[in-house]
Amino acid sequence: MESQIILLIFILVLSIFLGVELITKVPSTLHTPLMSGANAISGITLVGAILSSGSSEIVTITLGTAAVFFATINVVGGYLVTNRMLGMFKKK
């Protein structure tokens, strides 16, 4: 059990370093399309969070509800930013 927790912490730290390295290498012109793709992934996270909120354990319900809240904010914000970005390209 303890080795499993250490492995999960190792994966978390490794993914943080990998994410920082990847984001610093992306040109600034590609940040908005990259975030649009990340928001699509947050939509998948939202579905998983809704499924986990239907559990019978109180800790799972609490974490699932928090995940639904934060993933919803991320998805809605991403669509608003993408819509605003696409609006800049429309002819007036």
N, CA, C and O atoms as a MOPAC input file, in Angstrom:
PM7 MOZYME 1SCF
protein

 N      0.82300 1    -1.19200 1     0.00000 1
 C      0.00000 1     0.00000 1     0.00000 1
 C      0.86800 1     1.25900 1     0.00000 1
 O      0.59900 1     2.21100 1    -0.73200 1
 N      1.90100 1     1.25000 1     0.82100 1
 C      2.78100 1     2.41900 1     0.90500 1
 C      3.55700 1     2.61600 1    -0.38900 1
 O      3.77400 1     3.75100 1    -0.81500 1
 N      3.97500 1     1.52500 1    -1.01600 1
 C      4.71000 1     1.64900 1    -2.28700 1
 C      3.80000 1     2.15800 1    -3.40300 1
 O      4.26700 1     2.82100 1    -4.32900 1
 N      2.52100 1     1.85600 1    -3.32100 1
 C      1.57000 1     2.34900 1    -4.31600 1
 C      1.38900 1     3.86200 1    -4.18300 1
 O      1.28500 1     4.55900 1    -5.19200 1
 N      1.35100 1     4.37000 1    -2.96800 1
 C      1.23200 1     5.81100 1    -2.74600 1
 C      2.47400 1     6.52400 1    -3.25100 1
 O      2.37600 1     7.58600 1    -3.86600 1
 N      3.63400 1     5.95300 1    -2.99600 1
 C      4.89100 1     6.54200 1    -3.47700 1
 C      4.91600 1     6.55700 1    -4.99700 1
 O      5.36300 1     7.53500 1    -5.59600 1
 N      4.45100 1     5.50500 1    -5.62100 1
 C      4.39000 1     5.44600 1    -7.07800 1
 C      3.44100 1     6.51500 1    -7.62700 1
 O      3.76300 1     7.17100 1    -8.61700 1
 N      2.28700 1     6.69700 1    -7.00200 1
 C      1.33700 1     7.71600 1    -7.45400 1
 C      1.90800 1     9.12700 1    -7.28400 1
 O      1.70500 1     9.97600 1    -8.15100 1
 N      2.61000 1     9.38800 1    -6.19200 1
 C      3.24900 1    10.68900 1    -5.99500 1
 C      4.33600 1    10.90700 1    -7.03400 1
 O      4.48400 1    12.01100 1    -7.55700 1
 N      5.09500 1     9.86400 1    -7.33600 1
 C      6.14100 1     9.95400 1    -8.36100 1
 C      5.53100 1    10.29700 1    -9.72500 1
 O      6.06300 1    11.14200 1   -10.44500 1
 N      4.43500 1     9.65400 1   -10.07600 1
 C      3.76400 1     9.92800 1   -11.35300 1
 C      3.23500 1    11.36200 1   -11.37900 1
 O      3.32400 1    12.03100 1   -12.40900 1
 N      2.68600 1    11.84300 1   -10.26100 1
 C      2.19100 1    13.21400 1   -10.18300 1
 C      3.32100 1    14.22100 1   -10.39300 1
 O      3.17700 1    15.15900 1   -11.17700 1
 N      4.43100 1    14.03300 1    -9.70400 1
 C      5.56700 1    14.95700 1    -9.84000 1
 C      6.13300 1    14.90000 1   -11.25000 1
 O      6.46100 1    15.93700 1   -11.82700 1
 N      6.25000 1    13.72000 1   -11.80200 1
 C      6.75800 1    13.57000 1   -13.16700 1
 C      5.84200 1    14.25400 1   -14.18000 1
 O      6.32500 1    14.89300 1   -15.11500 1
 N      4.53200 1    14.12800 1   -14.00600 1
 C      3.60200 1    14.77300 1   -14.93500 1
 C      3.63400 1    16.29300 1   -14.79900 1
 O      3.43700 1    17.00400 1   -15.78400 1
 N      3.87900 1    16.79800 1   -13.59300 1
 C      4.00400 1    18.24700 1   -13.41700 1
 C      5.22600 1    18.76300 1   -14.16800 1
 O      5.13500 1    19.75700 1   -14.88900 1
 N      6.36400 1    18.10200 1   -14.00700 1
 C      7.57600 1    18.52300 1   -14.72200 1
 C      7.39600 1    18.41900 1   -16.23500 1
 O      7.81700 1    19.30800 1   -16.97500 1
 N      6.77600 1    17.34300 1   -16.69000 1
 C      6.54100 1    17.17600 1   -18.12300 1
 C      5.60800 1    18.26100 1   -18.66100 1
 O      5.84600 1    18.80400 1   -19.73900 1
 N      4.55000 1    18.57800 1   -17.91700 1
 C      3.62500 1    19.62300 1   -18.34400 1
 C      4.28600 1    20.97900 1   -18.43900 1
 O      4.04400 1    21.72400 1   -19.38900 1
 N      5.12300 1    21.31000 1   -17.46000 1
 C      5.82700 1    22.58900 1   -17.49700 1
 C      6.77600 1    22.65200 1   -18.68700 1
 O      6.85000 1    23.67900 1   -19.36100 1
 N      7.48800 1    21.59000 1   -18.94900 1
 C      8.41100 1    21.55400 1   -20.08900 1
 C      7.67000 1    21.69300 1   -21.41400 1
 O      8.11900 1    22.40900 1   -22.30900 1
 N      6.54800 1    21.01600 1   -21.53900 1
 C      5.78900 1    21.09500 1   -22.78500 1
 C      5.20500 1    22.48200 1   -23.01300 1
 O      5.26200 1    23.00000 1   -24.12900 1
 N      4.65600 1    23.08000 1   -21.98900 1
 C      4.02500 1    24.39600 1   -22.12800 1
 C      5.05900 1    25.47000 1   -22.44300 1
 O      4.77700 1    26.38900 1   -23.21300 1
 N      6.24900 1    25.37000 1   -21.86000 1
 C      7.27200 1    26.38500 1   -22.14900 1
 C      7.80100 1    26.28500 1   -23.56400 1
 O      8.35600 1    27.25700 1   -24.07700 1
 N      7.65000 1    25.14600 1   -24.20900 1
 C      8.13400 1    24.96500 1   -25.57200 1
 C      7.10700 1    25.35300 1   -26.63700 1
 O      7.44600 1    25.42000 1   -27.81900 1
 N      5.85600 1    25.60900 1   -26.23600 1
 C      4.79600 1    25.93900 1   -27.19000 1
 C      4.86700 1    27.43700 1   -27.50600 1
 O      4.90900 1    28.25500 1   -26.58600 1
 N      4.88100 1    27.80900 1   -28.79600 1
 C      4.87300 1    29.23700 1   -29.13600 1
 C      3.57800 1    29.90200 1   -28.66500 1
 O      2.54000 1    29.24900 1   -28.55400 1
 N      3.65100 1    31.19500 1   -28.39200 1
 C      2.49000 1    31.90200 1   -27.84000 1
 C      1.30400 1    31.92200 1   -28.79800 1
 O      0.16100 1    32.05400 1   -28.35900 1
 N      1.55500 1    31.79500 1   -30.10000 1
 C      0.44300 1    31.79100 1   -31.06000 1
 C     -0.37400 1    30.50400 1   -30.99900 1
 O     -1.49800 1    30.45600 1   -31.49900 1
 N      0.17700 1    29.47900 1   -30.39800 1
 C     -0.53400 1    28.20100 1   -30.32400 1
 C     -1.16700 1    27.93500 1   -28.96700 1
 O     -1.77300 1    26.88100 1   -28.77600 1
 N     -1.04400 1    28.86400 1   -28.01400 1
 C     -1.58800 1    28.60800 1   -26.68300 1
 C     -3.10300 1    28.47300 1   -26.68800 1
 O     -3.63600 1    27.58500 1   -26.02200 1
 N     -3.81400 1    29.33300 1   -27.42200 1
 C     -5.27400 1    29.26000 1   -27.41100 1
 C     -5.79200 1    27.98000 1   -28.06300 1
 O     -6.68100 1    27.34700 1   -27.49400 1
 N     -5.27800 1    27.55800 1   -29.24000 1
 C     -5.74100 1    26.26600 1   -29.77100 1
 C     -5.37000 1    25.09000 1   -28.87300 1
 O     -6.11100 1    24.11000 1   -28.79200 1
 N     -4.23600 1    25.18500 1   -28.20500 1
 C     -3.84700 1    24.11800 1   -27.28600 1
 C     -4.80900 1    24.04900 1   -26.10800 1
 O     -5.17300 1    22.96000 1   -25.66400 1
 N     -5.22000 1    25.19800 1   -25.60500 1
 C     -6.16500 1    25.22200 1   -24.49600 1
 C     -7.54900 1    24.74000 1   -24.92900 1
 O     -8.28100 1    24.16300 1   -24.12500 1
 N     -7.91000 1    24.96900 1   -26.18100 1
 C     -9.18400 1    24.44600 1   -26.67000 1
 C     -9.18600 1    22.91800 1   -26.64400 1
 O    -10.18400 1    22.29100 1   -26.28600 1
 N     -8.07300 1    22.34100 1   -27.02200 1
 C     -7.95600 1    20.88100 1   -26.94900 1
 C     -7.96900 1    20.38400 1   -25.52000 1
 O     -8.55600 1    19.34300 1   -25.22300 1
 N     -7.32400 1    21.12500 1   -24.63200 1
 C     -7.31700 1    20.73400 1   -23.22000 1
 C     -8.71300 1    20.82500 1   -22.62000 1
 O     -9.06000 1    20.03800 1   -21.74100 1
 N     -9.51000 1    21.77100 1   -23.08300 1
 C    -10.87400 1    21.89000 1   -22.57300 1
 C    -11.75200 1    20.74800 1   -23.05700 1
 O    -12.69600 1    20.36100 1   -22.36700 1
 N    -11.45900 1    20.20900 1   -24.22000 1
 C    -12.19200 1    19.02400 1   -24.67500 1
 C    -11.89400 1    17.84700 1   -23.74800 1
 O    -12.77700 1    17.04100 1   -23.45300 1
 N    -10.65900 1    17.75600 1   -23.29700 1
 C    -10.29400 1    16.70400 1   -22.34700 1
 C    -10.99600 1    16.93800 1   -21.00900 1
 O    -11.37200 1    15.98300 1   -20.32900 1
 N    -11.17300 1    18.20800 1   -20.63200 1
 C    -11.89100 1    18.50500 1   -19.39000 1
 C    -13.34700 1    18.07400 1   -19.48300 1
 O    -13.96000 1    17.75200 1   -18.46500 1
 N    -13.90500 1    18.06300 1   -20.68100 1
 C    -15.25700 1    17.54300 1   -20.85500 1
 C    -15.33500 1    16.06500 1   -20.50800 1
 O    -16.31600 1    15.60300 1   -19.92600 1
 N    -14.30000 1    15.33500 1   -20.86700 1
 C    -14.23600 1    13.91400 1   -20.51100 1
 C    -14.07300 1    13.76400 1   -19.00100 1
 O    -14.66800 1    12.87300 1   -18.39500 1
 N    -13.27000 1    14.63200 1   -18.39700 1
 C    -13.10100 1    14.63500 1   -16.94900 1
 C    -14.42800 1    14.91100 1   -16.24700 1
 O    -14.72700 1    14.33800 1   -15.19900 1
 N    -15.20800 1    15.79300 1   -16.84300 1
 C    -16.51000 1    16.13100 1   -16.26400 1
 C    -17.42300 1    14.91000 1   -16.22300 1
 O    -18.12700 1    14.69200 1   -15.23700 1
 N    -17.41200 1    14.13000 1   -17.26900 1
 C    -18.24300 1    12.91000 1   -17.29200 1
 C    -17.78900 1    11.93100 1   -16.21100 1
 O    -18.61400 1    11.33800 1   -15.51600 1
 N    -16.46900 1    11.76600 1   -16.07200 1
 C    -15.95200 1    10.88300 1   -15.01500 1
 C    -16.28200 1    11.38500 1   -13.62500 1
 O    -16.57400 1    10.59500 1   -12.72700 1
 N    -16.23500 1    12.70400 1   -13.44400 1
 C    -16.55200 1    13.27600 1   -12.14000 1
 C    -18.03200 1    13.08700 1   -11.80400 1
 O    -18.38300 1    12.83200 1   -10.65200 1
 N    -18.88500 1    13.21000 1   -12.79900 1
 C    -20.32100 1    12.99000 1   -12.56100 1
 C    -20.56600 1    11.53000 1   -12.16900 1
 O    -21.36900 1    11.24400 1   -11.28000 1
 N    -19.87200 1    10.62000 1   -12.83400 1
 C    -20.03900 1     9.20400 1   -12.49000 1
 C    -19.54000 1     8.90100 1   -11.07600 1
 O    -20.15700 1     8.12100 1   -10.35100 1
 N    -18.41800 1     9.52400 1   -10.68600 1
 C    -17.89600 1     9.25400 1    -9.34700 1
 C    -18.71300 1     9.93500 1    -8.26200 1
 O    -18.67500 1     9.51400 1    -7.10500 1
 N    -19.45200 1    10.98200 1    -8.61600 1
 C    -20.30600 1    11.64500 1    -7.62200 1
 C    -21.48600 1    10.77100 1    -7.21200 1
 O    -22.08900 1    11.00000 1    -6.16300 1
 N    -21.81600 1     9.79500 1    -8.00900 1
 C    -22.93400 1     8.90900 1    -7.70100 1
 C    -22.56200 1     7.73800 1    -6.82200 1
 O    -23.32800 1     6.78100 1    -6.71100 1
 N    -21.40400 1     7.79400 1    -6.19600 1
 C    -20.93700 1     6.71500 1    -5.33600 1
 C    -21.68500 1     6.72600 1    -4.00700 1
 O    -22.48800 1     7.62000 1    -3.73600 1
 N    -21.41000 1     5.72600 1    -3.19200 1
 C    -22.07700 1     5.65300 1    -1.89000 1
 C    -21.19000 1     6.14500 1    -0.74600 1
 O    -21.67600 1     6.31300 1     0.37300 1
 N    -19.90100 1     6.37900 1    -1.00100 1
 C    -18.99200 1     6.84900 1     0.04900 1
 C    -18.96100 1     8.37400 1     0.07000 1
 O    -18.96000 1     9.01900 1    -0.97900 1
 N    -18.93700 1     8.94000 1     1.26600 1
 C    -19.02800 1    10.39100 1     1.42100 1
 C    -17.78500 1    11.09900 1     0.86900 1
 O    -17.89900 1    12.19200 1     0.31400 1
 N    -16.61100 1    10.49500 1     1.01200 1
 C    -15.38500 1    11.11500 1     0.49400 1
 C    -15.42400 1    11.16000 1    -1.03000 1
 O    -15.04800 1    12.16700 1    -1.63000 1
 N    -15.86700 1    10.10100 1    -1.64300 1
 C    -15.96500 1    10.05100 1    -3.09600 1
 C    -17.00600 1    11.03500 1    -3.61200 1
 O    -16.79600 1    11.68400 1    -4.63700 1
 N    -18.11500 1    11.14700 1    -2.91200 1
 C    -19.14600 1    12.10200 1    -3.30900 1
 C    -18.61200 1    13.52900 1    -3.22400 1
 O    -18.83700 1    14.33500 1    -4.12600 1
 N    -17.90500 1    13.83900 1    -2.13800 1
 C    -17.36300 1    15.18800 1    -1.94600 1
 C    -16.32600 1    15.52100 1    -3.01100 1
 O    -16.38600 1    16.58700 1    -3.62400 1
 N    -15.37500 1    14.61700 1    -3.23700 1
 C    -14.34200 1    14.86000 1    -4.25200 1
 C    -14.94300 1    14.90300 1    -5.65400 1
 O    -14.53100 1    15.71300 1    -6.48400 1
 N    -15.91600 1    14.03300 1    -5.91800 1
 C    -16.57400 1    14.03300 1    -7.23000 1
 C    -17.33900 1    15.31900 1    -7.48500 1
 O    -17.32400 1    15.84600 1    -8.59700 1
 N    -18.00800 1    15.82500 1    -6.45300 1
 C    -18.74700 1    17.07900 1    -6.59800 1
 C    -17.79800 1    18.24900 1    -6.83200 1
 O    -18.08000 1    19.11800 1    -7.65800 1
 N    -16.67800 1    18.28000 1    -6.11500 1
 C    -15.67000 1    19.32800 1    -6.33500 1
 C    -15.09900 1    19.22900 1    -7.74600 1
 O    -14.87700 1    20.24400 1    -8.40600 1
 N    -14.86500 1    18.01000 1    -8.20000 1
 C    -14.33500 1    17.82000 1    -9.55900 1
 C    -15.34400 1    18.27900 1   -10.60600 1
 O    -14.95900 1    18.87300 1   -11.61200 1
 N    -16.62700 1    18.01200 1   -10.38400 1
 C    -17.66900 1    18.48500 1   -11.30900 1
 C    -17.66000 1    20.01000 1   -11.35400 1
 O    -17.74200 1    20.59900 1   -12.43200 1
 N    -17.56100 1    20.64600 1   -10.19800 1
 C    -17.56600 1    22.10100 1   -10.12500 1
 C    -16.38400 1    22.69400 1   -10.89300 1
 O    -16.57100 1    23.57300 1   -11.73400 1
 N    -15.16900 1    22.21900 1   -10.60800 1
 C    -13.98300 1    22.79300 1   -11.24200 1
 C    -13.89200 1    22.45000 1   -12.72900 1
 O    -13.46100 1    23.28700 1   -13.52300 1
 N    -14.28400 1    21.25200 1   -13.11600 1
 C    -14.25600 1    20.89300 1   -14.53800 1
 C    -15.28900 1    21.69900 1   -15.31800 1
 O    -15.04800 1    22.06000 1   -16.47000 1
 N    -16.43500 1    21.98400 1   -14.70600 1
 C    -17.44500 1    22.80400 1   -15.38000 1
 C    -16.93100 1    24.21800 1   -15.60300 1
 O    -17.12100 1    24.78700 1   -16.67800 1
 N    -16.28000 1    24.78800 1   -14.59300 1
 C    -15.68500 1    26.11700 1   -14.75000 1
 C    -14.65700 1    26.10800 1   -15.87800 1
 O    -14.61700 1    27.03100 1   -16.69200 1
 N    -13.83500 1    25.07500 1   -15.92600 1
 C    -12.79800 1    24.97900 1   -16.95700 1
 C    -13.40000 1    24.84400 1   -18.35100 1
 O    -12.93700 1    25.49900 1   -19.28500 1
 N    -14.40500 1    24.01900 1   -18.50500 1
 C    -15.02300 1    23.80400 1   -19.81700 1
 C    -15.73800 1    25.07300 1   -20.29300 1
 O    -15.56800 1    25.48500 1   -21.44000 1
 N    -16.52900 1    25.68400 1   -19.42700 1
 C    -17.26400 1    26.88900 1   -19.82400 1
 C    -16.30100 1    28.02400 1   -20.14300 1
 O    -16.47400 1    28.72300 1   -21.14200 1
 N    -15.29000 1    28.21200 1   -19.30400 1
 C    -14.29100 1    29.24700 1   -19.57600 1
 C    -13.54600 1    29.00000 1   -20.87100 1
 O    -13.26000 1    29.94100 1   -21.61300 1
 N    -13.23200 1    27.75700 1   -21.14900 1
 C    -12.53400 1    27.42900 1   -22.39200 1
 C    -13.37300 1    27.72000 1   -23.62100 1
 O    -12.86800 1    28.23200 1   -24.61900 1
 N    -14.65200 1    27.39400 1   -23.54700 1
 C    -15.50800 1    27.68600 1   -24.68500 1
 C    -15.69600 1    29.18900 1   -24.87800 1
 O    -15.78100 1    29.66100 1   -26.01200 1
 N    -15.75900 1    29.94000 1   -23.78700 1
 C    -15.88700 1    31.39000 1   -23.90800 1
 C    -14.63700 1    32.00600 1   -24.53600 1
 O    -14.73300 1    32.89300 1   -25.38400 1
 N    -13.46700 1    31.53100 1   -24.11300 1
 C    -12.21700 1    32.04100 1   -24.69000 1
 C    -12.12000 1    31.66400 1   -26.16100 1
 O    -11.72400 1    32.48800 1   -26.98500 1
 N    -12.47300 1    30.43400 1   -26.49900 1
 C    -12.41500 1    30.00100 1   -27.89700 1
 C    -13.40000 1    30.79200 1   -28.74400 1
 O    -13.07600 1    31.18500 1   -29.86500 1
 N    -14.59000 1    31.03000 1   -28.22700 1
 C    -15.58600 1    31.81700 1   -28.95800 1
 C    -15.09400 1    33.24500 1   -29.18300 1
 O    -15.27300 1    33.80900 1   -30.26300 1
 N    -14.48600 1    33.81200 1   -28.18000 1
 C    -13.94000 1    35.17200 1   -28.32400 1
 C    -12.81600 1    35.20100 1   -29.34300 1
 O    -12.71500 1    36.14000 1   -30.13300 1
 N    -11.96200 1    34.16800 1   -29.33200 1
 C    -10.85700 1    34.10300 1   -30.28300 1
 C    -11.39200 1    33.97700 1   -31.71400 1
 O    -10.89900 1    34.64000 1   -32.62700 1
 N    -12.38900 1    33.13700 1   -31.89900 1
 C    -12.95500 1    32.97300 1   -33.23500 1
 C    -13.69000 1    34.23300 1   -33.69200 1
 O    -13.75100 1    34.52100 1   -34.88700 1
 N    -14.24600 1    34.97800 1   -32.74000 1
 C    -14.90800 1    36.23200 1   -33.08000 1
 C    -13.95600 1    37.28200 1   -33.60100 1
 O    -14.37700 1    38.19300 1   -34.31400 1
 N    -12.69000 1    37.18000 1   -33.26700 1
 C    -11.70400 1    38.14000 1   -33.77400 1
 C    -11.45800 1    37.96300 1   -35.26600 1
 O    -11.00900 1    38.89300 1   -35.93600 1
 N    -11.75000 1    36.77800 1   -35.79000 1
 C    -11.48900 1    36.50700 1   -37.19300 1
 C    -12.69000 1    36.78300 1   -38.09700 1
 O    -12.57000 1    36.69000 1   -39.31800 1
 N    -13.83800 1    37.11800 1   -37.52200 1
 C    -15.03100 1    37.41100 1   -38.32500 1
 C    -14.91300 1    38.79500 1   -38.96100 1
 O    -14.37700 1    39.73200 1   -38.36900 1
 N    -15.42400 1    38.89000 1   -40.17100 1
 C    -15.41800 1    40.19000 1   -40.84300 1
 C    -16.51900 1    41.04900 1   -40.27600 1
 O    -17.59800 1    40.56200 1   -39.94000 1
 N    -16.23900 1    42.33400 1   -40.17200 1
 C    -17.22300 1    43.26600 1   -39.61100 1
 C    -18.09800 1    43.87200 1   -40.65800 1
 O    -18.97500 1    44.67600 1   -40.34000 1

